[in-house]
Amino acid sequence: MYHKEKFLLFSNLWDPSIDCNWIKSTVESSSLNFLELSCWHLICTVWFCSVLEKIKLLGFVSVGSAPPWSCETFLTYLFFSRWQSPAKYKIVTMSFVEYGDTIKDGDTAIVFLGHESMFPVKVQHGSVTQTKYGVIRHSTDLIGKKYGSKVTCSKGGWVFILHPTPELWTMNLPHRTQILYSTDISIITMMLELKPGSIVCESGTGSGSLSHALIRTVAPTGHLYTVEFHQQRAEKAREEFREHGVEHLVTVTNQDVCKNGFGVSNIADAVFLDIPSPWEAIGHAKSALKAEGGRICSFSPCIEQVQRTCLAMEEYGFTEINTLEILLRVYNVRTVSLQIPDLGKAAEDNSSTGFDSSNPSHQESPCANLQQGTVQFKSGVPLREVVGHTGYLTFATKSLV
């Protein structure tokens, strides 16, 4: 199989400086006549182009559904096609930043069992996954099916197989550290003014929840430089980025950002800090930001950390310093019934019947004349339990002076 991390760079297939003898020998050893070669060329063209999402010469070719070609078959097609223009090809079977239509061997998929009940699974030929609805066989139930398909398990129940996104990954990732959730992540992305092509520096990587969201935001031409102090967490992050098809958009460094910085200078559009002592890394953050300015964000759970960070930002010349706390309160829309007494009709009945309030025998008669009606309307009702404090987000801008 043509491995998804493999890169091929062809400046010119017919350039004498490139050794194509083994490619030619593969074609010549096939003993095909001209008609057979033409048919094979047509099959390759239709098959190859049908699975391409986009083609960019001098750029990447991203494949949403890679065919089961060997490396020799792929190169044979390139030999037949006689492309003279430079092209760089990257074959990926699944990516968190590009939607893939079909589930393939090696993909990371999300098994959706119900509301707030889902988990990730790595699709592998011959493997099985146990659920409360029964067994899911990867070879027959997953591979080759479309994302979003309804899969019937061995006990008769069913699940849905979803394409992974940063939001779904945040809800299902293995926790190596405390993570940021979508509420904070959305504010961070907006306040840092991130867009495709942005360069972002992050510390620390942790479980990679924010990292995946940042990568998706800056793709396809941006880059994330993320620093993690813990060696095993850094290695695990590299492995996950490689499995998720985004390793070309991120650089993971294992070092102490407070002592050694981010390893880059004057290239970042934004910096994010999620470390115990962010005030010690403000100087390195300023060095990483572009000379023409940029944005910085620091996440801290304690207000004392925020105070020291703000003082450090002011010391290094940052402006527009402000701190936010994002609290999420969910409202459910429900139909509410309310009883309304018909007081107007009761007063009218009293006047028409000559009701005398001074007569003891008439003291209970008003209650008898009250007629209660019921009205139904939709109303927003908040959940009884809500997520409380997560942390403080401190934002600032690098001064141009």
N, C-alpha and C positions, 0 to 999 in steps of 0.2 A: 504493500500500500504506500502511496505517496504521502509521506508524513507531513502533518499540518505545520510543523515548525520549520520545514525545509524551505530554503530560499534558492531560487535559480536566477542568475543574472546573465542574460544573453545580450551582448552589445551588438553582435551581428552573427547570425548562424553561419554565414558564408565567409566570414572573415578568416583568412588563412592562419591568423595567429591563434585561433581557437581550434582545439583538437576535437573534431567531430567524427574521427574514424570509427570509433566504437558505435556511434549513433548510426553512421552509414552502414556499418556491418550488420547491425540489427535489421535494417531495412532490406539490405541486399540478401541476407540469409533467409528471408521469408519466402523467396522464390515465387513472388506474386507477379503476374503479368500486368500490363498497363491498365486493363479494365478493372482488375481486382484491386490494384493500388488506388485507382480513382474511386471505386466504391468504398474502400477503407477510409480514404480521405474524407468523403462525404459523411460517412458514419461518425468519424471523429469530430468533424466540424459541428454537426447537428447535436451530438451528445455533449460536446464540450461547451458550446454556446448556450445550450438550454439550461445549464446549471450555473451560469455566471450571472451575478447580480449587477456587476458593472465592470467595465474594462477601461483602464487608464494606462496608456503608454507612458513610459517614464514614471510610472506610479505603481500602485498596488492593483492586483486583480483579486477581488474578494469572492469567494465561492460560497454560496449558501448551501449547496448540496453537492459535495465532492463525489465524483464517480469512482468506482473501485478499480482504478487504473494502477498498474505498476509504474515505477519510474521510467522504465524503458518505453512503455506505451505512450506515456505523456510526452517524452522526448521525441518519439517517433512522429507524433502528431505535429510537434513543433518543426521537425525536419520537413514534413510534407507541406506545412503551411507556408514556408518560405517567407516568414516575416522579416523584413529588412530593418524595421525601426527598433531602437532599443526598448526593451521592456523588462520589468521586474515582476515576477509572479510570486504570489503567496497563496498557498492553498490552505484554507481553514475550514474545518467541519462544523464549528460552532463558535460563536463569539458573543460576549455580553454586550457588545456595542453594535452588532449587526444581526438582524433577525435571520435565522435559518429555518427553512420550511420543513425539512425532513429530519427526523431523529436518526443519528448515525452512531456507530460504535465509537466510544470515547467521549461522547457528549456528556455534559452535565445537565440533567433535566430536573424539573420540579414536579413531584407527585402530589397532586391536589386531592385530598380525601374529603374535605368539607371546610366550612368556615373556621378559620384559624387552626386548621389541621392539614399541614403539608410538610414535606421534607425533601431534601435534594438527594439525587441518586446519580452515580456515574454509570452510564450505560456501557455494558461490556458483553460481548458475544458469549453466550453460554451461562451467564449469571442469572440469578433469580433474586427478587426482592419480596420480602414478606410484609403483608399489610393485614389489617383487621378484616379486610374483605377477601383475603386469600393471597395467592402467589401471583406475582408478575414475572413472566419469563421474558428476559430482555431480547432474546433472539427472535421470538415470534410475536411478542406483544408490543415491543418498543421499536426496534430497529426497522427502518423503512416506513414507519407511520409518520403522519404529519403532527407537528406540535399543535396542541389544543385538542387532540383526539381523545375520545372517550374509550377507555380500555377496560374490558371486563376481566375481573380476577377469577381465580379458580373456585371461589365460594359463591359466585353469582353476583357479587357486588361490583361496582365500577369506580374508577378513578379517572381524573383528567391529567394529562401530561402537558405541562406548560413549559414554554421557552423561558430560560432564566433571564431575569432583569436585575439591575442593582437593587431595586425595591424588594423583589422576592428574595434575593440573596440576603439582604439585611434581616429578613424575617426568619431565615432558615439556616444561616451560616453557623459553623461550629465556633463557639465562643472561646477564644484564647484570652481575651481581655473584655472589659466593659466596652460597649460599642455605642456609636451614635445612630439614632433612628431617623426615619424619613422627615420628621418634623424639623429637627435641627439641621439636617442635611440640606433641605430645601432652602432654608434661610441662609445658610453658609454659601451655597452656590449663587444665590441672588446677590447677597451683600458683597461678595468678592468679585462680582461682575464677570463671571466666567462665561466662556463661549468656545465654540470650536476653534482650535488653534492656540488657545491659551497655554502658557507654561506655568505649572503649579508645583510648589515645594510643600511637602507634608511631613510632619513628625508628631507622634509615632504612627507606624503602620497599624499595629495592633491586630485585630481580626480582619481588617480589610473592608469593613462596611463602607466607610466614607471613601476609601480609595476607589472602589468600583464605581461609585457615583461620579467621582471626579473624572475618572478615565472616560466614562460615557459622555460627560459634558464636553471635554476638550477634544474628543475624537472628531475627525480622523487625522488631523494634522497637528494637534497639540501633544503635550507630554507631561507626565507626572513623575517628579522625583520625590520618592518617599524614603524616609530614614527611620530605621527601627533599631533600638538599642539592644534588644534581646536577639541572640543569634538564631535560635530555633524558630522564633516567630518570623524572623526575616526570611529564613529558608522556606518555611511553610507558605509565606505570602508569595514568594517567587514561584513555587510549585502551583499554587492556585491560579495565579495570573497566566501561567503557561497553559494550564488545563482549560482556562476560560477564553483563550484566544486573544488576550490583550497584552501579551508580554512585550510587543513592539511599541506599546504606548506608555510603558512605565519602566522606571529604573529603581530597583530596591537596593539600598545601601545599609549595611550593618555597622553603625557607629553611634557615638554619643553626639547628638546635635548640639548640646550645650558647650562641648569642648571643641568639636571638629566641624561644626556647621553642616551644610547640606552638600558640600562638594561642588557647588556651582556658584558663579558670581555674575550679577548683572544680567540675568536672563529671565527671571521669573516675573510673571504678571501678578501672582498672588502667592501668599504663604499662609499655611495653616499649622497651628501648634496645638497638640493635645498631649502635653507632658506634665509631670508633677511641678516643675519649676520653669514655666515659660519665660519668666523675666530674664533668665540666664541665656536665653537663645534669641532675644530681640536683636542684638547686634548682628548675629549671623543672618537673621532674617532680612535685615536691612541690606546686608551685603549681597544676598541672593536676588533681591528685587532689582528690576531694571532701573537704570539711572534716571529715566524720565518719570519714575514713580510706579506705584502699585499699591495693592491692598493687602492687609494682614488680618488674620482672625486667630484668636486664642480661646480655646474651650477649657474652662476650669469649673469644678464642682463647688469650690469654696470661695466665699467673697473675699477672704484674706489674700488668696492667690490673685484675684482680680485687681485688688488694690496695688499690690506690688508690680503686677504686669503693667498697669496703667502708668505708674510712676516711671517704669523703664521705657515705655513707649514715648512718654513726654521727654525723657532725657535724651533719647536718640532722635528726636526731632519729628516724630510722627504727629499728625494732626487729625482732626475729626474723630477723636477717640470717643466711643460710646459702647455701652454694655447693654445687652438684651437678655431676657429670660423668656423662653418660649414654652407656654403651657397649652396643652391640647385638651379641649373639652368637647366630647362628641355628643350630639343631640340626635335622638331617634324621633322620627315623625310617627305619631300614633293618633288614632281616633279616640277622642275623649268625650264622654257623655256627662252632661250637666243638667240637673233638675232645676227648673225655673218655676216658682209659684206664680199663679195668675192673680196678682193682687188687684188689678184693675177690675176684673170681673167680680171679685168678692165685694168691693166697695159699691158697685152698681147694684148687686143683689140686696145689700143691706138697706139702701135707700128705697128700693122698690117694695120691700116687704115690711117697712116700718120698724126696722130693728131698733130696740131701745137698750142702750148699754147699761142704763140704771136698773133694768129689770134683771134680777138674779137668774131668772129662768132662761135669759137670752145670752148669758156670758159665754157659753160654749159654741153658740151658733156660728160665729165668724170662722172658726176652724173647719166647721163642716162645709162652709161655702168655698173654701180655698181649693182651687183645682191646680195641681202641679203638672207641668209639661216637661218633656225631655228634649234637649237639643244636642246634636252631635256635631263636632267640628274637629279638624286636624290641628294638632299642636306639637311643638318641639319639646321633647322631654329629655333632659340630660341623663346620662348614665349615672348610676349610684356610685360607681367606683371609677375614678379617673387617674391617669398617670400624673404624678406630682413632679417635683423638681428633678431635672436631669443635670443641668449645669448652666453656667453663665457664658455667653458669647460676647467677647470683646473685639470690636472692629476698629481699625485705624487706617490712615492713608499715609504713605511715604511722601514727605514733603519734597518738592522739586528743588528747593534751595540747597 
